[in-house]
Amino acid sequence: MAMTNDGMPSDLERATMRRVTRRLLPFLMACYLVSFIDRVNVGFAALQMNKDVGLTASMFGLGSGLFFVTYFIFEVPSNLVLEKVGARLWIARIMITWGLVSAATALVVGPYSFYLVRFLLGAAEAGFYPGVLLYLTFWFPKSYRARVVALFMVSVPAASFIGSPISAALLRLDGWLGLHGWQWMSIVEAAPAILLGGLAFFVLPDTPLQAKWLTAEQRRWLTDRIKRERDGGRSSSRRSTWRVLIDKHVLAAGLIFAGSTGASACLSIWQPQILKSFGLSNMETGLLNSAPFGVAAVLMVLWAKHSDRTGERVWHLAIPLAATSLSLLLAFTAQSLLPTVAILFVAIVGTYAIKGPFWALSTEWMSTSAAAVGIAQINAIGNLGGFVGTYSLGVIKEATGSYALGLLPLALLTAAGTMLTLVLGFRQSPAEMARLN
């Protein structure tokens, strides 16, 4: 196990994991950051685009939510392809495709073209996030996973933290060379995805055995460590794809994740309009929108490190879920800007704090044969929460004029996830939870 006599990691383990982390995580984080900017910058585009092309609140909510529908449909097939052809080729394909489709948002002229672009963007990006999660299990032992996933997931709040003021600034190009500001934003922010997609093929080895930047000893140690953890105490039988898809623990994990994903996706897309409704300028909206995401990026890493250090997962999932649910319910009490920002701040931090501990626990449940399908299925179900939250908020806002009422379905979904987390965590034995082979 490459451990010292006092149970601490050996010099070989520390050196190996330090090198793996430095070579893989920064690139993967950059890839996810630009992917998420391309996914949620429609929230800033809406500040101009909705009026320019004639989108109502419900039309915008439906179009934004369609992304999650095709993401759901193609996620499991995408992960199965990645497992067969290798991560570097498939991740490169995903990134180049979504970059091209994201740039095509500039061609939107009405509701139907908006629906089409968002539909295609979900199909193009499907598989990137679960594919990277699967890829990380090839490189990082279990004891590193919560913090590694959290570091990777920092890209999500960082995307809004960095992207919000940039998107707001690009909106100022309105009228330059005959294009609207939201069209320039779509084109400029899509370019990095295409560039990074081309680099991915050369930067990402498929397995530790292909990593020339590791020594032979480090490659052997890491390969053996990952293999022992995958095979240890597990049956060698391979479950069918269908049985993994309908496994009760996979479905339950998907429902838990739906609350977090639904809230984070909905707030990433709708929060600029919520803030703008208080009379802010586009730049003021961008700067204020970015603040809670910056704090969330830091706290989610600290929370995941604490989960790894203590080995506790259940409460590390339930507490942020409960905080998100309560804050969304309190939105009914907010009548001015500062209380609204405070409530959204807590909700955003909660939605991101769950992610490291959640995926660390979920991947520990599954064997090698189940991981590709199980991770994709969990994330696919979770992203349906993104569709429900994004679309329902638009419909409710248009019908009632209230953003707070539109957040109610997400408050209920995260509350259900909290209760399910506690039930699974304290009523199921570790052996039962880990039996998904």
N, C-alpha and C positions, 0 to 999 in steps of 0.2 A: 504493500500500500504506500510505499515511499513515505513512511512516517518515522519520526524520531522516537526514542524510548519514552519521552514524556508526552507522546500523543500529538505533538505539533508537526506541521508539514515539514518534510525534508527540504534540503537545499535544492535538490532536483525538482521537486514538485513546485516550489516557489518560483524557481527560474523558468520552468516550463509554462506555468500558468500566467506569469507576468508577460512572457513573450507572446503567448497566444492572445492574451487580452489586448496588448498594444498593437498587434498586427491586424486583428480582425475587427474589434469593436468600433474603433473610430470610423472606419470605412462604412460598416453596416449602419452605424448611427447617422452618418451623413446621408446615406441612401434613404433611410426611413424618414429623416427630417424633410427632405425634398418631396418625398411621396406624400407626406401628410400635409405639407403646404399646398400641394396640388389638389389634395382632396378637400380641404376646408377653406381655401381662399375664395370659394364661391360665396362665403358669408360676407366678405368684403366686396366682391363683385356685385352683390345684390344691392349695395348702397347706391349704385348707378344703373346696373343692368336691368333690374326689375322694372324701372320706369321706362328705360330705353326700348325694351322688347315686349313690354306689356304683361309682366308676370304678377299675378295676385299672390297673396300670402300662401294660399293653399297650393297654387301651381308651383311656387318656389319650394314649398315643403315636399311636394310629391317628387319634383325633379331631383332635389337634393337627396331624397330618400331612395330613389331608384338605384343609386350607386350601390347601396347595401343589398339590394335584391340580386343583382348579377354577381356581386361579391360572394353572396351566399351560395348561388348556384354553381359557380366555377371553383370554389375554394378547395373542396376535397379532390376533384380531378387534378387540379393544379399541383397539389402536394404529392399526389401519386406519380405525376410526371417528373417532378423534381427528384423524387426518390430513385427514379429509373435513369434519368439523363444526367443527374448531378446538379449541385447547387449553382455553380458559377455560370453554366450555360442558361439555366432556367431563370435565375435572378436577373441576368443581363437581358434576357428576352422580355421579362415583365417590365423592367424599368424603361427600356426604350419604347415599348408599346404604350405604356401609360403616359410617358412624356409627350408623345405625338398626339394622343387623344386629348390630354389636358390642354395642349396648345390649341386644339380645335375648338375649345370653348369660345375662342374669339370669333368663331363663325356663327354663333347662335343669333338667330333673328326672331325667335318667337318661342312659345311654350314647347312645341313639338320638337324643334331642333335642340332645345335645352334638355328635354327628356332623353333624346337620343344620345347626346354627348355624355350625360351622367350615367346612362345605362351602359355605354361602351367603356367608360372609365372604370366602373366597377368590375367589368369582365377583364379589363386589361390588368388591373392591379391585384385581382384575386390571387391569393397564394403567396404574395410577398411576405406578409407578416407571419403566417403560420409556417411558411417555408423557412424563414430565418430562425424561428423558434426550434424547428426540427433540426436545422443546421447547427444551432448552438449545442444541442444534445450530443452531436458528434465530437464536440471539442471540449466541453466543460463537464466535469463530474458533478454529481448531485449537490455536494456541499457548496458549490459556487453559483448555483443556478438562480436563486432569488436576486442576488446582487447583480449578476450579469444581465438578467432579463430587465431589471430595473434600470441599469445603465443604458441598455439598448432602448428601453422605453422612454428615457429622458428625451429622446428625439421628438416625442409627440407633444408634450407641453412646450418644449423648446421651439417646435415649429410655429406654434401660435405666439410664443414670446418674441421670436425673431421675425416671423413672417408678418405679424400684425402691423407694425410700423412700416415695414417695407411695402406691404400691400397698399396701405393708406397712402404712402408716398407715390406709388405707381399710378394710383387713381388721379393724381394731379397732372398726369400726361394727357388728360382728356382733350381731344381735338388735335393732338400732334400727328402730323402726316395723315390726317383724316380719320384716325382711329379714336375710339372712346378709351378712357382710362382703364376700364375693366378689361378691354381687349388687350392693351399693352401688358396689363398685369398677368393675364392668362399666358401670353406668349413668353414673356421674360422669365416667369417663375417655372415654366415647363422645361426650359433649356437645360438646367442642371441634371434633371432626371435622365435625359438622353446621353449626356456626357458621362455620368457615373455608370450608366448601363453599359457603355462601351468599355469602361475600365474594369467592371466587375469580372469579366471573363478572364482577365489577366491577374487580378488581385486575390481572388478567392479560391484556394485549393478545396477540392471536394472533401478530402479526409486528411487527418494528421499525417498519414504515410506519404502524402504528396507535398507536405510543407517543407520546402528546402531550407527555410529560415529556422527550422528546428534542427538540433543535432540528432544523430542517429539514436543516441540514448534517450533523448527527450521524446522522439517519435515513438519508440518502443514503450516507454513508460506510459505515455498518454493513451496509446492504443490499447494497451493491456488494462489500464484502469477503467476506461470507458466500457470495454468488453466485459470485464468482471461485474461491473455495476448493472449492466443490462441483463446479463445471464444469471447472476447470482440469485438463487432461491426462486427462480421462475421456471415455469414449464416451457419446454421448447416448442410446443405446438403453436401453430399460427391460426389465429382467428380470422374468419372471413371479414371482408370489408363491411358487409351488411350487419353482421353481429356487433362490430365495433360502433357503427353508426347509431344503432338503437340501444346500445348499452346504457343502463340506467344512470351509471355514474357519469358517463360522457354527456348525456342529456341534462342531468342535474348541473354539471359544471357549466354547460352552455347557458342554462337559464341564469345561473349566478353571474356569469360574465356579461349576459345581455343587459343587466342593470347598469353595470359600470360602463360598458361600451355605448349603450344608448344615451346615458347622461353625458359622457365626454364628447361623443359625436354631435349630439344635439346642441350642446353649449358652444362647441367650436364653430358650428355653422350659424347659429342663431344669436349668439351673444353680441356680435357687432350691431345687429339691428336693435337688440334690447337696449344697449347703451346709447345708441344713436337716438332712440325715442325720447331721451331726456334733453335733446337739443344740442348735443355735442357736434363739433366739426368732425370731418373724416379723420383728420390727424389726431385729434383728441380721443376719438373712439379707438384708433389703433393703439395709442400709447396706453390707455386705460385697460383695453382688452388684454394687452400682453402681460400686465403685472401679475395676476394670479397664476398664470402658466409658468412664469419664472420661478415663483416660490414652490409650485408643485413639482417642478423638475428637481429641486434640491431635496425636498421632503420625501419624495418617493424613493430616492436612493437611500436615505437614512433609514426609512421604515423597512426597506428590504434588507439592509445590512443587519438591522436589529432582529428581523425574522430569522436570518441565517445564523446569527450568533446564538440566539436562544433555541433555535430548532422548532419554534412554535409557528403554526400556520393559521389555525382556525380563527383566533382572535385578531390576527393581523389582516384577515379578510373581512371579518364581521364588523369591526370597529369603523373602518373607513366607509363601508357600505351603509352602515347605520347613519353616519354623519352626513353622507350625501343625501339619503332619504329625508332626514330631518330638515336639512337646509332647504331642499326643494319645496317641502311643505311650508316652510316659513316664508317662502316667496310671496305668499298671500298678504303678509303683514307689511311688506316693503312698499312705500308710496313715494320714495324719493331716491336720488341717485346713490348716496352713500350706503344706506341699508341694503340696497339691491346689489351693489358691488361686494359688500361683506358676505351676503348670502351666497352669491355666485362663487366667491373666493373659496368658501368652505366646500361647496359642491365640487368644484374643480379639483381641489387638493384631494378630496376623498376618492374621486373616480380614478386618479392616477396612483394613489398609494396602494391600491389593491393589486396592481398588476404584477409586481415582482413576486410576492408571496403566492398569488393565485397560480401563476404558471409554474413556479417551482413545485408546488404541490401537485398540480395536474400532470406534469411530465413524470413525477415520481409514481403515479398510479399506473403508468402504461409501460409495457415492454416494447422492445424494438419493433416487433411486428405490428403493434397497434398504434405506435406513435404518429406515423404520417397521417393516418386516417383520423385518429382521435383528436390530435391537435387541430387539424383543419375543421373537423366537425364542431368542436367547441367554439372555435373562433367564428365559424359560419353562423351558428345559432346566436352567438353574441352580437354579431353584426346585424341580425334581424332587429335587435333592440335599437340599433341606429336608425333603421328604417321607420320603426314604430314611433320613436321619439321625434325624429325630424319631421315626418309627415303629419303626425297628430298635432304637433305644436302649430304648424301652419294652418291646419283646418280649424283648430280651436281658436287661434288668434283671429282668423278671418270671421268666424261666427260670433265671437264674444268681444273682440277687441282687447283681450287680456292675455299677456304673456305668462303671467303667474298660473292661470288656469291651465294653460298648455303644458306646463311642467308637471302637472299632477300625475299623469300616467307614468312618468319616469320616477316620481317619488314612490309610487306603489310598486313598481318593478324592482327598484333597489331595496325596498322593504322586504319584498318576497325573497330576494337574493340573500338578504341578511339572515332571515329565518332558516332558509334552506342550508346555508353555510353552517349554522349552529347544529341543525339536525344531523347533517352528514358528519360533521366533525366530532360530535359527542355520542352519537348512537351507533356509528359504524366502527368496527375495530380496524386497526391498521392493516391486518391481514385481508379483511374484506375489501378495503379500499384499494389495495395493491394487487388485486387478483386479475386485473385486466391484461391478459396475455394475448 
